[in-house]
Amino acid sequence: MGLGGCIILIAVGAILTFATDWDMQGVNLDLVGIIFMIVGLIGVATFSSIARRRRVVVPPATPVVDDTTRPHHPTRDGYSDGYGV
């Protein structure tokens, strides 16, 4: 279940708990709404911890070479670094 599904569970649970006054025999809608909200909050916490783990930045294994510090020596036919000579 993604983040959107968790938010929908929280919203449906809040609606069932706070915005309805239906009486169903054998079903306590207030309790069902609270359960939906708790499950949605657990889902949001789980999703955010997984997303935080995915965002870990791993440094590159090879050093990055900055080409702007190298002097540019064009050859006579327009190629650099000696290719095509």
Summary of the structure (lengths in Angstrom):
residues: 85
radius of gyration: 29.4
end to end distance: 58.9
largest distance: 90.8
contacts: 164
relative contact order: 0.13
helix: 54%
strand: 2%
